[in-house]
Amino acid sequence: MSPPHETSKGDDRRSDRADPDALQVLLDGRQWSYVRRRYELTPREVQIAEMVCRGFRNDRIARDLKIRPGTVKTHVRNIYRKVKVKSKIAMLLRFVTEANGQSAPRGQLRGVQSIE
């Protein structure tokens, strides 16, 4: 078996490097609850956002949740729209910043592009 950073035969995509047991939790349950209410996310959107913030790729999220990758993509797009960001890292930064009570005004995260 090849290491996680190598591609398997016939597959030009990199495998997931995120190990859910090895990652430090960035937000606790109380903070995720705040994010859910703040952005009016559905329970499934919160579930997907948590996995995105833990570093999982869409195909891994789909496999773990037993849904289609296109469904994950749709949920991620809906989350971006609600949070008014354009990337996974912008979403993560927004969630961490706001959940820690250091809410920056939208569009004011330096170096992070948001939608307004």
GISUL-V27086 format. One line per field, one symbol per residue. burial: I if it has 9 or more other ideal C-beta (glycine too) atoms within 8 Angstrom, else O. Layout:
burial->???
//
This chain:
burial->OOOOOOOOOOOOOOIIOIOOOOIOOOIOOOIIOIIIOOIOIOOOIIIIIIIIIIOIOIIIIIOOIOOOOOIIIOIIOIIIOIIIIOIOOIIIIIIIIIIOOOOOOOOOIOOIOIOO
//
